[in-house]
């Protein structure tokens, strides 16, 4: 989920008029690895596919862009394992770069169906 609103210049603008080039992910999308005893890495966020990742079903590999400000957030690969800087190999790989994302423990969008 992006924190800005402008998609023309590759970044958003927050309420103070500052350029925003970071998007946020929620705590429900935790870092995952292929091995149970592998410690969590803080260099790359490996996540499960999310609803806004529409191109992942059309291509076997590619880049992940923020749906609101179009900044590149990470990459995905259905075919080959991706090696994390900590040494773990993840397959299939969907990852976000921490410098481009903001981790949030607050639920911002809640949908309730009756």
C-alpha positions as CSV (number, residue, x, y, z in Angstrom):
1,X,0.0,0.0,0.0
2,X,1.5,3.3,-1.0
3,X,1.8,6.3,1.2
4,X,1.6,8.9,-1.6
5,X,-0.8,9.9,-4.3
6,X,1.2,11.0,-7.4
7,X,2.2,8.4,-10.0
8,X,3.5,10.7,-12.6
9,X,7.0,11.4,-11.2
10,X,7.6,7.9,-9.8
11,X,6.9,9.0,-6.2
12,X,4.1,10.2,-4.1
13,X,3.5,13.3,-2.0
14,X,2.5,13.1,1.6
15,X,0.3,15.6,3.5
16,X,3.3,17.9,4.1
17,X,4.2,18.0,0.4
18,X,7.3,15.9,0.8
19,X,8.1,13.3,-1.8
20,X,7.4,9.8,-0.7
21,X,9.3,6.9,-2.3
22,X,8.5,4.2,0.3
23,X,5.5,1.9,0.5
24,X,4.2,0.0,3.5
25,X,3.5,-3.6,4.2
26,X,1.5,-5.0,7.1
27,X,2.6,-7.3,9.8
28,X,0.4,-10.2,8.4
29,X,3.0,-10.5,5.6
30,X,5.9,-11.8,7.6
31,X,9.3,-12.8,6.3
32,X,9.2,-16.5,5.2
33,X,12.0,-18.9,4.4
34,X,12.1,-22.5,3.1
35,X,13.8,-23.9,6.1
36,X,12.3,-23.8,9.6
37,X,15.6,-23.2,11.5
38,X,16.6,-20.3,9.2
39,X,16.6,-17.1,11.2
40,X,14.5,-14.2,9.9
41,X,16.5,-11.9,7.7
42,X,16.3,-8.1,7.7
43,X,18.0,-7.6,4.3
44,X,15.1,-8.7,2.2
45,X,11.4,-9.2,3.0
46,X,10.2,-12.5,1.5
47,X,6.4,-12.5,1.4
48,X,3.5,-14.4,0.1
49,X,1.8,-13.1,-3.1
50,X,-0.6,-10.2,-2.4
51,X,-3.7,-9.1,-4.2
52,X,-2.1,-6.0,-5.7
53,X,0.6,-8.1,-7.5
54,X,-1.4,-8.5,-10.7
55,X,1.5,-9.2,-13.1
56,X,2.8,-12.3,-11.2
57,X,0.2,-14.5,-12.9
58,X,1.1,-13.4,-16.4
59,X,4.9,-13.8,-16.1
60,X,7.3,-16.3,-14.6
61,X,9.6,-13.6,-13.2
62,X,9.6,-9.8,-13.0
63,X,9.6,-6.7,-10.8
64,X,7.1,-5.7,-8.2
65,X,5.9,-2.1,-8.4
66,X,3.9,-0.1,-5.9
67,X,0.3,0.0,-7.2
68,X,-0.1,3.7,-6.4
69,X,3.2,5.4,-7.0
70,X,4.8,2.9,-9.4
71,X,8.2,2.7,-7.5
72,X,10.0,-0.6,-7.8
73,X,9.6,-2.4,-4.5
74,X,11.2,-5.8,-5.3
75,X,11.0,-8.8,-7.6
76,X,9.4,-12.2,-8.0
77,X,10.3,-15.5,-9.6
78,X,8.1,-18.6,-10.0
79,X,10.8,-20.7,-11.7
80,X,14.1,-20.4,-9.9
81,X,15.0,-20.1,-6.2
82,X,16.3,-16.7,-5.0
83,X,19.2,-16.7,-2.7
84,X,18.9,-14.3,0.2
85,X,22.0,-12.4,1.4
86,X,21.9,-14.4,4.6
87,X,22.3,-17.7,2.6
88,X,18.7,-19.1,2.6
89,X,17.2,-20.1,-0.8
90,X,13.5,-19.3,-1.3
91,X,11.3,-20.8,-3.9
92,X,9.0,-19.4,-5.3
93,X,10.4,-16.0,-4.4
94,X,8.4,-12.8,-3.8
95,X,10.5,-10.2,-2.1
96,X,10.5,-6.6,-1.2
97,X,13.5,-4.5,-0.5
98,X,13.4,-3.0,3.1
99,X,14.8,0.4,1.9
100,X,11.8,0.7,-0.4
101,X,9.2,-0.5,2.1
102,X,7.9,0.5,5.5
103,X,6.9,-2.3,7.9
104,X,3.7,-1.6,9.8
105,X,1.9,-3.5,12.6
106,X,-1.2,-1.4,12.3
107,X,-4.1,-2.8,10.2
108,X,-5.1,0.0,7.8
109,X,-7.7,-1.5,5.6
110,X,-10.2,-3.9,7.1
111,X,-13.1,-5.3,5.1
112,X,-16.0,-6.8,6.9
113,X,-18.5,-9.0,5.1
114,X,-21.7,-10.1,6.7
